[in-house]
């Protein structure tokens, strides 16, 4: 390259720079346009949210019965109702057992009041005020029961020494039977058995168990005394002010149900009176029968055995039998096994008379309570309150049965169609000349 040569001319960069500037500007405009559209969309969405809500769609709700089989639906309906009833019954039984010191004397007072109510009415007929008549009946009943228990206690106290001697003699006879009988036990084996029994008794009296049992016995005696006075005062007030007490209880019910509550309570009371009356008759027959048999066999403690059988007969089915076993044991200790077997036969005969004649004729006719219901009531009473529960469970079940039958009868009388018909079966409409539809076509 010579100096004369002109320098090479470079290509101009302006068109390329101008082109890149236009591209950047176009991209910037595109981005601004996208941002603007996005902001506009957000603004539109915000305006839609701020706008007034549209109308709410309405229509029939789908609240019909579940599409399940009829049997399953019926079983579920019965199931939850039975669960509620069972829960309420369990809670009621628990409350009765928890407050047994109060509830049991009240139940006993109710039974005694049902027994004494006819006597109060009889004394009131001769002009004695009701309160004074109730007081006289309660005091007379207390005196009679106290006299019977006193005579029975005196008889037991006077014959206790003879019975103790007979017991020793009976134990010697048992020892001889064990040694010379089919068991052929030696004296050492018999003595070992007696020593083991003595050791068992000694172990039970150690480690403070005697003190705890004495404390429990003292508590039980306190509860019995308190329950006795509660039952005594409750019996008087039931006999003297029973109508006012029942009226107050009826007023606790709703107005629409007061009539049925009142009629149900009166039906229950009549059933309770009939049950107690029938039970007293049965108990007297049992006691007299066992006493006659014991007197013929020359068994001691005749009056005490009779009183025990009479009180035990208030527990249906099993009470008199358990009480009569005492007579059999006394006969065994005092007279020997032959007399005991005869006494057992007398007891079985009396129970057969009760079960096949007295119970069906009296309780079945007056109370209408099935034997299975008696057994279930006894079991429930024993579980809740022991012996006293068994004493009051059956009469309460009889009263409940009477109330259920009464309410069922009222319900059936309400639901029956009221069609007035005479003895000939012709409705009153025909007798009044109002012929039924279609009669004209038939007569023509």
C-alpha positions as CSV (number, residue, x, y, z in Angstrom):
1,X,0.0,0.0,0.0
2,X,1.5,3.3,-1.0
3,X,1.1,6.7,0.5
4,X,-0.8,7.9,-2.5
5,X,-3.4,5.3,-2.0
6,X,-6.5,6.5,-0.2
7,X,-7.3,4.9,3.1
8,X,-9.9,2.1,3.1
9,X,-13.4,3.3,3.7
10,X,-15.1,1.5,6.6
11,X,-18.7,0.5,6.2
12,X,-21.2,2.8,7.9
13,X,-22.6,1.5,11.3
14,X,-25.5,3.8,11.5
15,X,-28.1,1.6,9.8
16,X,-27.3,-1.3,12.1
17,X,-27.4,0.9,15.2
18,X,-30.7,2.3,14.1
19,X,-32.1,-1.1,13.5
20,X,-31.1,-2.4,17.0
21,X,-32.6,0.8,18.5
22,X,-35.9,0.0,16.8
23,X,-35.8,-3.6,18.1
24,X,-35.3,-2.5,21.6
25,X,-38.0,0.0,21.4
26,X,-40.4,-2.6,20.0
27,X,-39.6,-5.0,22.8
28,X,-40.1,-2.2,25.3
29,X,-43.5,-1.4,23.9
30,X,-44.5,-5.0,23.9
31,X,-43.5,-5.4,27.5
32,X,-45.4,-2.3,28.4
33,X,-48.4,-3.5,26.5
34,X,-48.3,-6.9,28.4
35,X,-48.0,-5.1,31.8
36,X,-50.9,-2.8,30.9
37,X,-53.1,-5.7,29.9
38,X,-52.2,-7.6,33.1
39,X,-52.9,-4.6,35.2
40,X,-56.2,-4.2,33.4
41,X,-57.1,-7.8,34.1
42,X,-56.4,-7.4,37.8
43,X,-58.5,-4.2,37.8
44,X,-61.4,-6.0,36.2
45,X,-61.1,-8.8,38.6
46,X,-61.1,-6.3,41.5
47,X,-64.1,-4.6,40.2
48,X,-66.0,-7.9,39.9
49,X,-65.2,-8.7,43.5
50,X,-66.4,-5.3,44.6
51,X,-69.6,-5.6,42.6
52,X,-72.9,-6.5,44.3
53,X,-73.5,-10.3,44.8
54,X,-75.8,-11.9,42.3
55,X,-79.0,-13.6,43.2
56,X,-78.8,-16.8,45.3
57,X,-80.1,-19.9,43.5
58,X,-83.0,-21.5,45.3
59,X,-84.8,-24.8,45.0
60,X,-86.2,-27.8,46.9
61,X,-83.7,-29.2,49.5
62,X,-82.8,-32.9,49.4
63,X,-83.7,-33.7,52.9
64,X,-85.8,-36.8,52.3
65,X,-85.4,-40.1,54.0
66,X,-82.1,-41.9,53.4
67,X,-82.3,-44.4,50.5
68,X,-81.7,-47.5,52.8
69,X,-83.7,-50.7,53.2
70,X,-86.9,-50.4,55.2
71,X,-85.8,-53.0,57.7
72,X,-82.5,-51.3,58.4
73,X,-84.2,-48.0,58.8
74,X,-86.7,-49.5,61.3
75,X,-84.0,-51.3,63.2
76,X,-81.9,-48.1,63.5
77,X,-85.0,-46.2,64.7
78,X,-85.7,-48.8,67.4
79,X,-82.0,-49.2,68.2
80,X,-81.3,-45.6,69.3
81,X,-84.5,-45.4,71.3
82,X,-83.7,-48.6,73.1
83,X,-80.2,-47.3,73.8
84,X,-81.7,-44.1,75.3
85,X,-84.1,-46.1,77.5
86,X,-81.4,-48.5,78.6
87,X,-79.1,-45.6,79.5
88,X,-81.8,-43.8,81.5
89,X,-82.8,-47.0,83.3
90,X,-79.1,-47.7,84.2
91,X,-78.7,-44.1,85.5
92,X,-81.9,-44.5,87.5
93,X,-80.8,-47.8,89.1
94,X,-77.4,-46.3,89.9
95,X,-79.0,-43.3,91.6
96,X,-81.3,-45.6,93.6
97,X,-78.3,-47.7,94.7
98,X,-76.2,-44.7,95.5
99,X,-78.9,-43.2,97.7
100,X,-80.0,-46.5,99.1
101,X,-80.0,-45.2,102.7
102,X,-83.0,-43.0,101.7
103,X,-84.7,-44.7,98.7
104,X,-85.0,-48.2,100.3
105,X,-86.7,-46.9,103.5
106,X,-89.1,-44.9,101.3
107,X,-89.9,-48.0,99.3
108,X,-90.5,-50.0,102.4
109,X,-92.6,-47.2,103.8
110,X,-94.7,-47.3,100.6
111,X,-95.3,-51.0,101.0
112,X,-96.2,-50.7,104.7
113,X,-98.6,-47.8,103.8
114,X,-100.2,-50.0,101.1
115,X,-100.8,-52.7,103.8
116,X,-102.0,-50.2,106.4
117,X,-104.2,-48.0,104.2
118,X,-107.4,-50.1,104.6
119,X,-107.0,-50.0,108.4
120,X,-106.6,-46.2,108.3
121,X,-109.8,-45.9,106.2
122,X,-111.6,-48.2,108.7
123,X,-110.6,-46.1,111.7
124,X,-111.5,-42.9,109.8
125,X,-115.0,-44.2,109.2
126,X,-115.8,-44.2,112.9
127,X,-115.1,-40.5,113.1
128,X,-111.4,-40.3,113.9
129,X,-109.5,-37.6,111.9
130,X,-107.2,-38.9,109.3
131,X,-103.9,-37.8,110.9
132,X,-104.9,-39.3,114.3
133,X,-106.0,-42.5,112.5
134,X,-102.7,-42.8,110.7
135,X,-100.8,-42.3,114.0
136,X,-102.9,-44.9,115.8
137,X,-102.4,-47.5,113.0
138,X,-98.6,-46.9,112.8
139,X,-98.2,-47.2,116.6
140,X,-100.4,-50.3,116.7
141,X,-98.5,-52.0,113.9
142,X,-95.2,-51.1,115.6
143,X,-96.4,-52.5,118.8
144,X,-97.6,-55.8,117.2
145,X,-94.3,-56.3,115.3
146,X,-92.3,-55.5,118.5
147,X,-94.3,-57.9,120.5
148,X,-93.8,-60.7,118.0
149,X,-90.1,-60.1,117.8
150,X,-89.9,-59.9,121.7
151,X,-91.7,-63.2,122.1
152,X,-89.5,-64.8,119.4
153,X,-86.3,-63.5,121.1
154,X,-87.4,-64.7,124.5
155,X,-88.0,-68.2,123.0
156,X,-84.7,-68.2,121.4
157,X,-82.9,-67.0,124.5
158,X,-84.6,-69.6,126.7
159,X,-83.8,-72.5,124.4
160,X,-80.3,-71.4,123.4
161,X,-78.6,-73.5,126.0
162,X,-80.5,-76.6,125.0
163,X,-79.8,-75.9,121.4
164,X,-76.1,-75.5,122.2
165,X,-76.0,-78.8,123.9
166,X,-77.8,-80.4,121.0
167,X,-75.3,-78.8,118.6
168,X,-72.4,-80.3,120.5
169,X,-74.1,-83.7,120.5
170,X,-74.8,-83.3,116.8
171,X,-71.2,-82.6,116.1
172,X,-70.1,-85.7,118.0
173,X,-72.5,-87.7,115.9
174,X,-71.1,-86.2,112.7
175,X,-67.6,-87.1,114.0
176,X,-68.7,-90.7,114.6
177,X,-70.3,-90.9,111.2
178,X,-67.1,-89.7,109.5
179,X,-65.1,-92.3,111.4
180,X,-67.5,-95.3,111.2
181,X,-69.4,-94.4,108.0
182,X,-68.6,-94.9,104.4
183,X,-65.8,-92.3,104.5
184,X,-63.9,-94.4,107.1
185,X,-61.8,-91.3,108.2
186,X,-59.3,-91.7,111.0
187,X,-59.2,-89.5,114.1
188,X,-56.0,-87.8,112.9
189,X,-57.6,-86.8,109.6
190,X,-60.7,-85.4,111.3
191,X,-58.5,-83.5,113.8
192,X,-56.4,-82.1,110.9
193,X,-59.5,-80.9,109.1
194,X,-60.7,-79.2,112.3
195,X,-57.3,-77.6,112.8
196,X,-57.2,-76.2,109.3
197,X,-60.7,-74.7,109.8
198,X,-59.4,-73.1,113.0
199,X,-56.3,-71.7,111.3
200,X,-58.5,-70.3,108.5
201,X,-60.7,-68.5,111.1
202,X,-57.5,-67.2,112.9
203,X,-56.1,-65.9,109.6
204,X,-59.3,-64.0,109.0
205,X,-59.0,-62.3,112.4
206,X,-55.5,-61.0,111.8
207,X,-54.0,-58.0,110.1
208,X,-56.6,-55.6,111.3
209,X,-59.5,-57.3,109.5
210,X,-61.4,-57.6,112.7
211,X,-61.3,-53.9,113.3
212,X,-62.4,-53.2,109.7
213,X,-65.3,-55.6,109.9
214,X,-66.4,-54.2,113.2
215,X,-66.3,-50.8,111.7
216,X,-68.4,-52.0,108.7
217,X,-70.8,-53.7,111.1
218,X,-71.2,-50.4,113.1
219,X,-71.8,-48.5,109.8
220,X,-74.4,-51.0,108.7
221,X,-76.1,-50.7,112.1
222,X,-76.2,-47.0,111.8
223,X,-77.7,-47.2,108.3
224,X,-80.3,-49.7,109.6
225,X,-81.3,-47.4,112.5
226,X,-81.5,-44.3,110.2
227,X,-83.5,-46.3,107.6
228,X,-85.9,-47.5,110.3
229,X,-86.8,-44.0,111.5
230,X,-87.0,-42.7,107.9
231,X,-89.4,-45.6,107.1
232,X,-91.4,-44.9,110.2
233,X,-91.9,-41.2,109.6
234,X,-92.5,-41.7,105.9
235,X,-95.2,-44.3,106.6
236,X,-97.0,-41.9,108.9
237,X,-96.9,-39.1,106.3
238,X,-97.9,-41.4,103.5
239,X,-101.0,-42.5,105.4
240,X,-101.9,-39.0,106.8
241,X,-101.1,-36.7,103.8
242,X,-100.8,-39.1,100.9
243,X,-103.4,-37.3,98.8
244,X,-101.7,-33.9,99.2
245,X,-98.2,-35.5,98.5
246,X,-99.6,-37.2,95.3
247,X,-101.3,-34.0,94.2
248,X,-98.0,-32.1,94.5
249,X,-96.3,-34.7,92.4
250,X,-99.0,-34.6,89.8
251,X,-98.7,-30.9,89.4
252,X,-95.0,-31.3,88.5
253,X,-96.1,-32.9,85.2
254,X,-97.2,-30.8,82.2
255,X,-100.8,-29.8,82.2
256,X,-101.7,-32.0,79.2
257,X,-100.3,-35.1,80.9
258,X,-101.7,-34.5,84.4
259,X,-104.9,-36.5,83.9
260,X,-103.0,-39.6,82.7
261,X,-100.3,-39.2,85.4
262,X,-103.0,-39.1,88.1
263,X,-105.0,-42.1,86.7
264,X,-101.8,-44.1,86.3
265,X,-100.7,-43.4,89.8
266,X,-104.0,-44.4,91.3
267,X,-104.0,-47.6,89.2
268,X,-100.4,-48.3,90.5
269,X,-101.5,-47.7,94.1
270,X,-104.5,-50.1,93.7
271,X,-102.2,-52.8,92.2
272,X,-99.7,-52.3,95.1
273,X,-102.4,-52.6,97.7
274,X,-103.7,-55.8,96.1
275,X,-100.1,-57.2,95.9
276,X,-99.3,-56.5,99.5
277,X,-102.6,-57.9,100.6
278,X,-102.1,-61.1,98.7
279,X,-98.5,-61.4,99.9
280,X,-99.6,-61.1,103.5
281,X,-102.1,-63.9,103.0
282,X,-99.5,-66.1,101.4
283,X,-97.0,-65.3,104.1
284,X,-99.5,-66.1,106.9
285,X,-100.3,-69.5,105.3
286,X,-96.6,-70.3,104.9
287,X,-95.8,-69.4,108.5
288,X,-98.8,-71.2,110.0
289,X,-98.0,-74.4,108.0
290,X,-94.4,-74.5,109.0
291,X,-95.2,-73.7,112.6
292,X,-97.8,-76.5,112.7
293,X,-95.2,-79.0,111.3
294,X,-92.5,-77.8,113.7
295,X,-94.8,-78.1,116.7
296,X,-95.9,-81.6,115.7
297,X,-92.3,-82.7,115.3
298,X,-91.4,-81.0,118.7
299,X,-88.8,-78.7,117.0
300,X,-87.7,-75.9,119.3
301,X,-88.2,-72.2,118.5
302,X,-91.6,-72.6,116.8
303,X,-92.6,-69.0,117.1
304,X,-89.2,-67.7,116.0
305,X,-89.3,-70.0,113.0
306,X,-92.9,-68.8,112.1
307,X,-91.9,-65.1,112.3
308,X,-88.8,-65.8,110.1
309,X,-90.9,-67.6,107.5
310,X,-93.6,-64.9,107.6
311,X,-91.0,-62.2,106.9
312,X,-89.2,-64.3,104.3
313,X,-92.4,-64.9,102.4
314,X,-92.5,-61.3,101.3
315,X,-89.7,-62.2,98.9
316,X,-91.7,-64.2,96.3
317,X,-90.7,-67.7,95.1
318,X,-87.5,-68.1,97.2
319,X,-88.0,-66.1,100.5
320,X,-90.1,-68.6,102.4
321,X,-88.0,-71.6,101.2
322,X,-84.8,-70.0,102.4
323,X,-86.3,-69.1,105.7
324,X,-87.8,-72.6,106.1
325,X,-84.3,-74.1,105.8
326,X,-83.6,-72.7,109.2
327,X,-86.4,-74.9,110.6
328,X,-84.8,-77.9,108.8
329,X,-81.4,-77.1,110.3
330,X,-82.8,-76.7,113.8
331,X,-84.6,-80.0,113.5
332,X,-81.4,-81.6,112.3
333,X,-79.4,-80.3,115.3
334,X,-82.1,-81.0,117.9
335,X,-83.9,-84.1,116.7
336,X,-81.6,-85.8,114.1
337,X,-81.6,-86.5,110.4
338,X,-85.0,-88.3,110.3
339,X,-86.9,-85.4,111.9
340,X,-85.0,-83.0,109.6
341,X,-86.1,-85.0,106.5
342,X,-89.7,-84.9,107.8
343,X,-89.5,-81.1,108.4
344,X,-88.1,-80.7,104.9
345,X,-91.1,-82.6,103.5
346,X,-93.4,-80.3,105.4
347,X,-91.6,-77.3,104.0
348,X,-91.9,-78.7,100.4
349,X,-95.6,-79.4,100.9
350,X,-96.2,-75.8,102.1
351,X,-94.3,-74.4,99.1
352,X,-96.3,-76.6,96.7
353,X,-99.5,-75.2,98.3
354,X,-98.2,-71.7,97.8
355,X,-96.9,-72.2,94.2
356,X,-99.9,-74.1,92.8
357,X,-102.9,-72.7,94.7
358,X,-102.2,-69.5,96.5
359,X,-99.9,-67.7,94.0
360,X,-102.0,-68.4,90.9
361,X,-105.3,-67.6,92.7
362,X,-104.2,-64.5,94.5
363,X,-101.3,-62.9,92.8
364,X,-102.3,-64.1,89.3
365,X,-105.8,-62.9,89.7
366,X,-105.1,-59.5,91.4
367,X,-101.7,-58.5,90.0
368,X,-101.4,-60.3,86.6
369,X,-97.7,-60.5,86.7
370,X,-96.0,-63.3,84.8
371,X,-93.5,-65.6,86.7
372,X,-90.7,-64.6,84.3
373,X,-91.3,-61.0,85.2
374,X,-91.1,-61.9,88.9
375,X,-87.7,-63.6,88.3
376,X,-86.3,-60.7,86.3
377,X,-87.5,-58.2,89.0
378,X,-86.0,-60.3,91.8
379,X,-82.6,-60.5,89.9
380,X,-82.6,-56.7,89.3
381,X,-83.6,-56.0,92.9
382,X,-80.8,-58.2,94.3
383,X,-78.2,-56.6,92.0
384,X,-79.3,-53.0,93.0
385,X,-79.9,-53.4,96.7
386,X,-79.4,-56.9,97.9
387,X,-82.1,-58.5,100.1
388,X,-84.1,-55.3,100.5
389,X,-84.0,-54.8,96.8
390,X,-85.5,-58.3,96.3
391,X,-88.2,-57.3,98.8
392,X,-89.4,-54.2,97.0
393,X,-88.6,-55.1,93.4
394,X,-91.6,-57.4,92.7
395,X,-94.3,-55.1,94.1
396,X,-92.8,-52.2,92.1
397,X,-92.7,-54.4,89.0
398,X,-96.4,-55.2,89.6
399,X,-97.3,-51.5,89.9
400,X,-95.3,-50.7,86.7
401,X,-97.1,-53.6,84.9
402,X,-100.5,-52.2,86.0
403,X,-99.5,-48.7,84.7
404,X,-98.4,-50.0,81.3
405,X,-101.6,-52.0,80.9
406,X,-103.7,-48.9,81.9
407,X,-101.9,-46.6,79.5
408,X,-102.2,-49.2,76.7
409,X,-105.9,-49.4,77.4
410,X,-106.3,-45.6,77.2
411,X,-104.3,-45.4,73.9
412,X,-106.5,-48.1,72.4
413,X,-109.7,-46.4,73.5
414,X,-108.5,-43.1,71.9
415,X,-107.5,-44.6,68.6
416,X,-110.7,-46.7,68.2
417,X,-113.2,-45.3,65.6
418,X,-116.2,-43.7,67.2
419,X,-119.0,-45.3,65.2
420,X,-122.4,-45.2,66.9
421,X,-124.1,-48.5,66.3
422,X,-127.0,-50.1,68.1
423,X,-127.3,-53.7,69.1
424,X,-128.6,-54.6,65.6
425,X,-125.4,-53.2,64.0
426,X,-127.2,-50.6,61.9
427,X,-125.6,-47.1,62.0
428,X,-127.5,-44.1,63.2
429,X,-127.4,-42.6,59.7
430,X,-129.7,-45.3,58.3
431,X,-132.1,-45.0,61.2
432,X,-132.3,-41.2,60.5
433,X,-133.2,-41.8,56.9
434,X,-129.8,-40.9,55.5
435,X,-129.1,-43.7,53.2
436,X,-125.5,-44.5,52.3
437,X,-124.2,-43.8,48.8
438,X,-125.5,-46.2,46.1
439,X,-128.6,-47.1,48.2
440,X,-130.9,-45.7,45.5
441,X,-129.5,-47.9,42.8
442,X,-129.8,-50.9,45.0
443,X,-133.4,-50.2,46.0
444,X,-134.5,-49.4,42.4
